Amino acid sequence: MNTVDLVIIGGGPAGMAAAVEGYKNGVKDILIIERDKELGGILQQCIHNGFGLHVFKEELTGPEYADRFAKEVGKLGISFKLETMVLNISEDKVVTVVNSYDGLVNIKANAIVLAMGCRERTRGALNIPGLRPAGIYTAGAAQRFVNMEGFLPGKEVVILGSGDIGLIMARRMTLEGAKVKMVCELMPYSGGLTRNIVQCLDDYNIPLKLSHTVVNIHGKERLEGITIAQVDENRRPIKETYEYVPCDTLLLSVGLIPENEISRDLGVEMDNVTSGPVVTESMETSVEGVFACGNVVHVHDLVDFVTAESRLAGRCAAKYILENKKANKENTIRTIAGDGVRYVVPHKINKELVQDENKLYFRVVDVKKNVKVVVKSKGNVIYSKKHPKVAPGEMESVKLTNKILDNMEEGQALEIMLEQ
């Protein structure tokens, strides 16, 4: 059995950032395991710009951003296995992997970083009536077809869901010559960033139909059209609003789910809201020595935030290996999502292990204007800041300053809420 100090599962932006940071903090024996044929993860198919503004202070495309980290991995001599699938992780941190050149291999790790990213929800999760004609794709699958494989999925397109990938694909399909007829969104607000609504829909006169969904799919061999409908406040279709829209392609951008089958099998405690692991301020999971970062914990808006979180995980994993830095689980401070807040990450905080860049990341439940983000401990307000607007599609954060930390006592809860 091979023994490695730090095993990182996932060679995307999260995994590479964690590996580089772990190396810079003294751990040289690192192995990245990636199931694809190259490092970079989903960024390889994201050829649009907008990446790197926070980390590199310049605007990069997805492949350019990934290449920065891939080159650093190569420069530092960090080992990686490509086209390698992780089958299992045991309680004593033995990682079982398989590939075509090594066969089945067991790797004993002193620490593990989970950085598997997330996947898209498919049509099966939506229960839309109709047959199964060709022409129905997730937005991410269509993005790969267009940007990496050189195929155009269709010419007359409707997009269901206004997540960032769906918005970006509305623009991409238009630029490739397809007609994007509309983007339908079940909720009364968009799930994507405001800049993507402006740059990808408004700039190309693509209509965004809020509080609308697809209620039927037509066609046998190839998609011929769909029926859309407006929904009421309970998200139920209003029969009088049914409208047939002819099209040959339906792209689904209906949410992302952290990739956590391996985490669950390992026995990691999970958050029912994020579908990711419960983590501490050090990005450590409930299993000692197993850390998690990036979209496997909760879905991020920007890869720059993924990088910051992953660097933190890599550094803390290195401290765990070299300095035996372990959390005192008896005296952790819990974080709670209060009024108007959907979830908070990290879920637990050890004051003595807090890093300079630690933040409380959270998403709100609904679009609100002119609200205060308030942090309370034992009913006392220890942080308050006005926000002109908050929305579920944009992640918010509160920096863990000394003022907040000084007002926190071990064993207490820290509640984040919205107030008018």
N, C-alpha and C positions, 0 to 999 in steps of 0.2 A: 504494500500500500504506500502510495506517495504521500508525503507530508508537506503542507504549504502553510506559511504563517497566515496569509490573508487571501481568501478566495472571494472573488467578486462575480456574482451571477448577473450577466448582462453587460454587453459591450457597447451600449449606447452612450449618450452624453452623461448620464448619471454614473454609470459604471466606470467610464474612463476618468471622470473628474475625481471619483472616490479613490481610484487606483493611484493617480498622480499625487493626490494629497497624502495618501498613506505612505507612499514612497518618500515624499519630501519630509515626512515626520518620522523617518527612521526605519520603516519596515521595507526591506528590499526584496523579500521572498513573497511575491504577489503573483497570482494567476487570475486572469480574466477569462470567463467562460461565456462564449457567444454562440447562439444557435444559427445565426445567419452566416453568409460567406465572407462578410467583411465587417469591420468595426464601424460604428456610427449610428446604428439603430435606425429609427424612423426618420432622422434628419437627412439621410441619404436621398429620400424622395421629396423632401421639402425644398424645392429649388427657388422658392420665393425669398425675398430679403426680409429684414426685420429682426434677425437674430444677433445677439452679441452687444446690444446697446449698453447693457449694464456691466457685463463682464469685461468686454474688450473696448468699450467706448467707441465702437464703430459698427456700421451696419453690414452684416454678412448674410449670405444665403445659408441654408441648412447644411449642405455638404461642406462649405467653407468653415463653418463653425465646428463641425465634427472633425474636419481635417486638422484643425489647430490642436485638438486633444489627441488624435491618432498619432500625429507627428511627435507629440511630447511623450506618449506611451512608448513609441519606438526609440526616441532619443534616450530615455531612461532605461531602456532594456527590460521593460515590464513584459512578462510572458503572457501569452493569450492562446486560447484554443478556439478556432472557428469551426462552424458547422458541427457544433457539439451540443448535445441536449442533456440537460440535468434531469435525471429521473427521480431522484430522492435525496433528502437530507435527513440524516439520523440525529437523534438527540445529542449524541456526543460529537456532532459536527463532522460527520463523514459524508462527503458529497459523492453520490454515484452518478457518473456521466457516461454517455455512449457517443461514439462517432465511427466513421467508416475506416479510419486508419489505426486507432488505438483499440477499438472494440469497447468492451465494458470495463470501466476503470473506477476504482474507489480512491478518493482523495481526502486525507485527514487534514482539516483546517483548524488553526488556533482561533481564528475569527472569520466571520462571513459577512459580506455586505450583499443584501438583496437589492438588485437594481434592474428588475425585469420589465419595467415600464407598464404600459396598459394596452388594452385592446378595445376594439369598437363593438358596440351593441349591433346585432344583426337583425334582419327581418323577423327571425324566430322569436325575438323578445317583444315584438310589437303586435303580433296576432292580427295582421291586416288580412282580410278575406281575399280570396282569389287563387288562381293557379300559380305555377312557378315558372313563368316565362323567362327567357333570357333578357337581360337588360336591367336587372336590379342589382346594384352594387352598394357596398359601404363606400363612403366618400374617400376613405383611406385606400381602399383597393383601387378605385378609379384613379386616385393620385399616382399610385405606383404604375398602373397601366400607361398613363399619359407621360409621366416624367422619367420613368426608368425603362419601360418595355417598348415605348413607342406606339402604343395602340390608343385609338380614340374610342371610348366605350359606346358613344352614340351621338346623334345629331340634334334631337329634340329632347331637352332635359328638364326634369323637375327635381328639386332638392327638398327632402323632408328633414327638417332640423336646421337650426341656425347656429350650431357650434362653429368654432373657428375653422375646422377642416372643411365643413360644408360651405362656409362663406368663401374661403380661399379657392375651393374647387369651382364655385360659381364663376369667379373671374378666370380661372385657368381654362375651363371648358369654353368660355366665350372667346378667349384669345386664340384657342385652337380651331375656332370656326363653328362651334356648336351654338345652338340657340337655347339659352337657359330661360325658360318661360317664367319661373317664379321660385322663390324659396318659401316653404310653408313651415310655420313654427307653432307647436301646440300651445306653448305658454304665451301670456300677453306681453312678453318681453323677449329679446334675443338672448341666446346663450353664449354669444361670442363677444369679443372685444369691440368696443365702439369704433376703433380705427379700422377694423376689418369690415364692419358694416359700411363705412364710408368708402373705403378704397376698393372693396370687392363688389358691392351692390350698387350704392348710389352713383359711383363714377361710371357704371355701365348700364344704368337705368333698369336694373333687375328688381322687380317688385318683391318686397318682403311682406308676406301675409301672416300677421300675428294672430294667435288664437285660431289657427287652421290646422287640419291634419288630413292624412290620406285615409279614406274609409273603404276603398275597394281598388283592386288591381285587375286590369282587363288585358286579355291576350293569352294565347296558348303556347305557341312556339317562341314568339318574341313579344315583348311588351307593346301594347297598342295604345294604352291610355290609362289614366287613373281617375278616380272620383275623389274630389276633395270636399271638405265641409268645414264650416265655422263651428267652434265648440263653445259651450256655455261656461259659466263660472266653475262647474264641476268637471270640466274637460270632456263633456259628452257631446257628440256631434248633433247639430241642429238640422233636422231633416229638411227643412225648407231651404237650406243654404247649399244643398248638394250641387256640385258642378263637375261636369266631365271635362277633363283636360287631355287632349291627344298628345302622346309623347312616346318615344321609343326607349327612354332611359329614366330610371328613378335612382337617385343617389340618396343614401341614408346617412345622416349626420346626427344621430340620436343618442349620443353620449358615449363616454369612455369608461371602462372598468379596469381598475388595477389588476395586474396579472398575478394572482396570489394562490394558485392551487398548491404550489410547493410550500408556501408559507403555512397554509392551513394544515397540510399533511405533517409538517414539523411540529404543529401544536402552538404556533404563534397566536397570541390574543389578537382578535380582529375588531375593528370599529365597524359597526353595522351601517353607519352613515357613509363613510368614505369607501368602504369595502377594502381598506388597507390595514396594515398592522397598527396596533397601538404602540406608540414610540415615546421615548423620553427626550429631554433636551439634547441628548447626545445621539439621537436617532437610533438608540438601541431598542430592540423589541423585548417582549416578555421572556424570550429565551436568551439566557446570558451569552454574550459574545456574538450574537447575531444582530446585525444592524440593517436598516432599510433606508432607502432614499429615493427621491424623484417621484415619478408617477406611479410607482408601485405602492407608495404610501398614500398619496392623494393626487388628483389630477391637477397639474399646474397650467397656468396661462402661458408663461414664458419659460424657455429653456434656460435663461439666465438664472431664474429662481431655482430651477432643478440643479444647476451647477453649484450654487451657493449651499444648498442643502446637502448635496453629495460630497462637497469638500468637507463639510462638517462631519458627515458620517465617516469619511476616510480618515480624518484626523483623530476622531474619537476611537475608531477601531484600532488605530496605531497605538494610542495611549493604553487601550485595554490590553494589547499584546505586550507592549514594552514596559509599562508602568503598573500593570494590573489594576487599572483604573475601573473600579466597579461601583455601580450605583448602590446607595443605601435604600433598598426598596421599602423599608419600614417608615421612612420620613419624607416620602415624596409629596409634592404639592400637585393636586389634580387641577386640570383646566376644564371648565364647563362652558358649553354653548348656552348662553342666556337668550333673552327675548330678541327675536329677529336674526339670530345667528344659527347657521346650520351645523357647523362643526368647527373645532379648534385643533390645530396641530402645533406643537407636540401635546400629547395627552397628559404627560406627567413631567414634573420638573424637580431635579435635585439641585438646590441652590449652589452647592459646592462644586458642581460640574458645569455650570452655565458658562458658555463661551461668549466672546465679545459680540459676535454676529447673531446670536440667538434671537429669534423673533417668534411671536405667536401669529401663525398664519390662520386665516379663517375666511369662510364664505358666508354671505348673508342669505336669508330665505327669499327675500323679495326686493324689488327695486324701491328704494327710498330716497327722498330728497331732503336736504337740510336736516341731517340727523347727527347725533353725537355717538361716537364709539366710546364706550365706557368700560373700564376694567375695575371690578370690585373684589375686595378681599374682606371677609367677615362683615359684609354689608357696607364697608367703607369704600368710597371712590378713591382709587390710587392712580387712575389715569383717565383723561377725558380729552377728546379732540373732535371738533366739528368737521363733517364731511358734506360737501355740497350735494353729492350723489353717491350711492352705493348700489351695486347690482350683483346678482348671483354669478354672472358671467365673468366678473373680475375679482380676483383674489385680493383680500386686504391683509394688512399685517400691522402688528404693534411690536416695536423693539423692546426687548427686556432690559430696560435701563436700571441703573442702581437704585433709582427712586422707587421703582416697582418692586425690585428684589428686597429692598430694606423693609417694605411694608408687608412682606410675605413671611408667614411662619410655617414651619414644617407640619405636615398633616392637614393643612388647610386647603381650601379650594380657591381657585382664581377664576372668576366668572367674567366672560366678555359678553356685552349686550349692546343693543341699540336703544337710544332714548331720543325722543323728539326735542 
